[in-house]
């Protein structure tokens, strides 16, 4: 009976709902590093594309201090039909021991007709009630549910790990042991999508886009 109770408690470890409080141990955080499914090293870049969309993610040789924490700047550039639609600068830090990568906010420039039109979705941890989120767990476990962004009324994206054993083919190669997440938002609960992450690379599938190129690029 005692063993059965212990097993039940273990199996229900992720039944507590969405995790939005994280142990941010400042002394263990670094602005550079990598874990199994996330590379936070300056110069690393991944490019995903479909027939009409393109996403370029680049780890910049830039940092930003947030509440005494030195975070790494990661730029995302989104295009539709060859036109730039959004540029965001995201702020991450990695726990050197656990490999957890935390998300401390982003600036957002949304383009219309080639000009910056708005900044919807921008947020910064420790301001206006926002807190750091977990963008990628160092040791992903199926069933784990966590908030990636914790900015009430602005950005409340969240992810649930549904698999760590996916196989997937992309123009950039075939990958095994991929992480699959089911991602949604508390603000828009009816919207949901699945994403795939490959070991040693990171994101390889989002929407209809697939990885077409990855690696380190020369500093410009």
VENWO-V456054 format. One line per field, one symbol per residue. psi: psi as a letter, one per 40 degrees, with the letter a starting at -180 (. if undefined). A space follows every 50 residues. Layout:
BEGIN
psi=???
END
This chain:
BEGIN
psi=dddddddddddedeeeahhehigggdeeiieiaiadehhfhhehiihiia deihhhhhhifiihhhfehhihhhhhhhihfehhdihihihiihhdddeh hiheaiihhhihfeihdifheiihiehfeiiiihdhidghhhehhihdhg ghedhfiiihheiffihhhideihiifihhihiahddgeehiiiiihihe dahehhbeiiheiiahiih.
END
